[in-house]
Amino acid sequence: MRADGIDVISFGAGEPDFNTPKPICDAAIEAIETGFTKYTPSAGIKELKEAICGKLSRENGLTYSPDQIVVSCGAKHSIYNAIQMLVDPGDEVILIAPYWMTYADQVLLAGGVPKVVYTSAANGFEPELDQIKAAITDRTKAILLNSPSNPSGGVISDDVLAGISELAQRHDFWVIADEIYERLVYGVTPKSFATFGAQDRTITVGGCSKSYAMTGWRIGFAACPLPVAKAMSNFQDQVTSNPNSIAQKGAVVAFNLPASTVEDMRVEFEARRDLIVRLLTDIPGVSILPPKGAFYAFPDISAHLRPGESDLDLAAELLEKAHVAVVPGSVFEGPGHIRLSYATSRKNIEEGVRRIKDALSHR
Ligand SMILES: Cc1ncc(COP(=O)(O)O)c(C=O)c1O
């Protein structure tokens, strides 16, 4: 539509609209200029693994040795490697809905079976322990946690994390903790899942895509028990070899930077979150739980759906008639909602939500 000259406002972006901080870019340029452009060890250079261990110790209170770290081409790749190594055909993996759709597809790619636990705004998009208990069977191989969450912006409380940690140990399953949005939090300071006592069965996944505005660099990591790290590293060795050498040099700088370097970005996201929540709350028939993390608003628009209509229909209509792009909640197993990324300017947020309000008032 944009190519046809239509002024579309997009709330679709899954990435910060900021530039990568300069010291990171400088390190990558230096890597090119000094010829650091060859293969590296498959699981990443030692310097980067050490920087990740330093970050995990400093910021997350977790002790890992460099041989427990596998650096991959983004956190998505880390999660894929972990699922491929842990999940056998027929194994069940518990997912907390609404979830990032990649999880379900990656479980299916391994021949696994997603077991979905549903949450809603009413309980802060947080699973109840009883729901998780009810989903556990003798085929449960793992649970996938994502806090702060894409798409809901929910953050799982310490009590629930501690309960899941206890369940994982009691029922002998793995936990893949996707903490990619850990730095983008508003008024809360979530703890890493592995600090709750199940580090020996946890794959902690992180990266620099969201925290340092480095989505295109493709660097993510998994921190895990040594046998899992070895398996993931061997697997990656036969699939992609090392992540990009130049990006690894940039990531070394990123993981050594103090959190204050990207504080301006977090503060701006918080202001946009406040803005979009205020504007969406102002639309009759739309309700939203203020997100505590990431950069997504996930309002409930079900009151605007006519009989037989879904959020997919509404999202299509918003695009066609209001020229606003949103992601329908159903793709995240969150029907009746739409996802709006506020990784866009305040001006776009104001104009985009105005268009949505206008379109909904004329239905
Ligand atoms: C929940 C979640 N995990 C992981 C990723 C992927 O991050 P990366 O760019 O490091 O692969 C995303 C990207 O949108 C995400 O939303």
The ligand as a Gaussian input file, in Angstrom:
#p B3LYP/6-31G(d) Opt

LIG

0 1
 C        9.968000     -13.190000      22.461000
 C       11.051000     -13.086000      21.470000
 N       12.116000     -13.893000      21.578000
 C       13.121000     -13.842000      20.686000
 C       13.083000     -12.961000      19.619000
 C       14.183000     -13.001000      18.604000
 O       15.256000     -12.211000      18.894000
 P       16.550000     -12.250000      17.966000
 O       16.486000     -11.042000      17.101000
 O       17.687000     -12.184000      18.948000
 O       16.545000     -13.519000      17.205000
 C       11.992000     -12.104000      19.458000
 C       11.912000     -11.183000      18.304000
 O       10.904000     -10.612000      17.986000
 C       10.954000     -12.166000      20.410000
 O        9.885000     -11.350000      20.312000

